[in-house]
Amino acid sequence: MQLVAAAPGRAHQVPPTCEVVVVGGGVAGVSSAVVLAERGARVTLLEAADTLGGRLGAWQYRLPDGTEQVIEHGFHAFFRHYYTWRAVLRRADPLLRFLRPVDSYPVIARQWPDEDLTGLPTMPPLSLLALFARSPSLRWRDVLGANRALGIELLGYHPERTPAALDAMPAADFLDRVNLPERARMMLFEAFARSFFCDPRSLSSAELVTMFHFYFLGNPEGLAFDAPDTDYLECIWRPLDTYLRRNGASVRTGAPALAVRPGPDRRWRIQLDGEELLARHLVLALDPVGLRALLDRSPLLRQAAPRLADQVDAVSVAEPYAVSRLWLDRDVSPHRAVFSAVTTEATLDSITSYHRLEAPSRAWAATNGGAVLELHSYACTAPDGEQAARRMRAELDELWPETRAARVRHQVTRYEAAAPAFPPGGAARRPQVRTDAPGIRLAGDFVTLPFCAGLMERAAMSGVLAANEVLAEEGAAAEPIAGVPQRGLLAGLTPFTRRPGARRSRR
């Protein structure tokens, strides 16, 4: 559905004097820069790393055997209802030829048979009915024994009511009180909750319900997703870098913004190493850690925008995530899925068979007769990457016994804490795109949006909304934005939130 439409009669291009600095070259920053550069703004995109991408970034890596590989922060699913992000990607590849369907999406556990979430009807409520009809983990009698009021809240996402009713409750408590059997909870809901890089005990129930709506109940495309057939550097970031430059943008990697302070004529000074930029418009598209660090180095910005400073200080970071890529000396069983979500393990949350997914890993496996696996822990309790990798490997061997005899030829592990948390009670303090600093906008997957979206789509949508704020101030029409329906199947029913004797609102 159309969420933002271009205003008829407004100019498409901004005046030639429009100057914008975008700080952060991940999904949010690049999405904002693409729209603004197309509209004629003089865009400078600053990225501290050597390549674009943020948490979707990729970089060259030479294995000890001399093979060149590209590695990333971890596997990402490109769901088909990521309308905003796919629109940005179409700038570089109009047909999205680099995306290939991932045909199977099982949730696996040691103690239960796999739960395959593919092949469901795409349109709700048929998707929900089909899940009840075929799922080995969730039967109709389980649904009848569930907490009716919380079940309706789960199926009845409402953009205002859901945060008001459920934000203070941890997702783990919500799942406890829904009263589903352990198998259904772990196979269907626990694995889903952890995929947002948060432990359910530290995740808001409102966020869980919102994401359940966005990815399942409100998603007209279904749960099927695609993935790139080669590395992100080759198919996403180099083409988008080229596209930005072709549209007149200055793309500067290895260029961190050190501080921001007010400048002359309602402009902002952005301090770099050895130079300073001036711009009327500034889009800060950093992760929570980088954004807070920038504000800490910018006391005059904090003074000029106290609300922004308070909101950024309130943003919390989720538990670390760990990603371990293994180059093994033998293949795994042929029936193993390209991507498997994992539940009930202490550390391991997903397994990706990269040698069955993308070209560089496929070439290495064909040459060496092995396999390339990625083990991912979304909310990692291990104290460091080495221990996380060791734990995930041990859990892999229990889930896929054929890997026990495999020898690791090469291994690369990343252990970082950069994903945003959505803690209980935190929604009211989360920053928005518009700030109290005139000309400064925020973008990122931690920013509160007026529309329901998650993960990469939330980042891309925030970037386009930040660009739209600039366009509006410069007198230009907005960039259209599409999204999923913004109400749940049972949004008109509110048994959990109504007080006894309260009159039902007609809104």
Helices and strands as residue ranges (DSSP letters): E 2-4, E 19-23, H 27-38, E 42-47, G 54-56, E 58-62, E 68-72, E 78-79, H 83-92, E 99-102, E 106-108, E 115-116, H 126-134, H 140-144, H 148-155, H 161-166, H 171-178, H 182-184, I 185-190, H 191-194, G 200-202, H 205-212, I 213-217, E 225-228, H 232-232, I 233-237, H 238-246, E 250-253, E 259-262, E 268-271, E 276-279, E 281-284, H 288-296, H 299-304, H 306-314, E 321-328, E 339-342, E 350-353, G 354-356, H 359-368, E 371-377, H 385-399, G 401-403, E 408-416, G 427-429, E 440-442, H 455-473, E 481-482
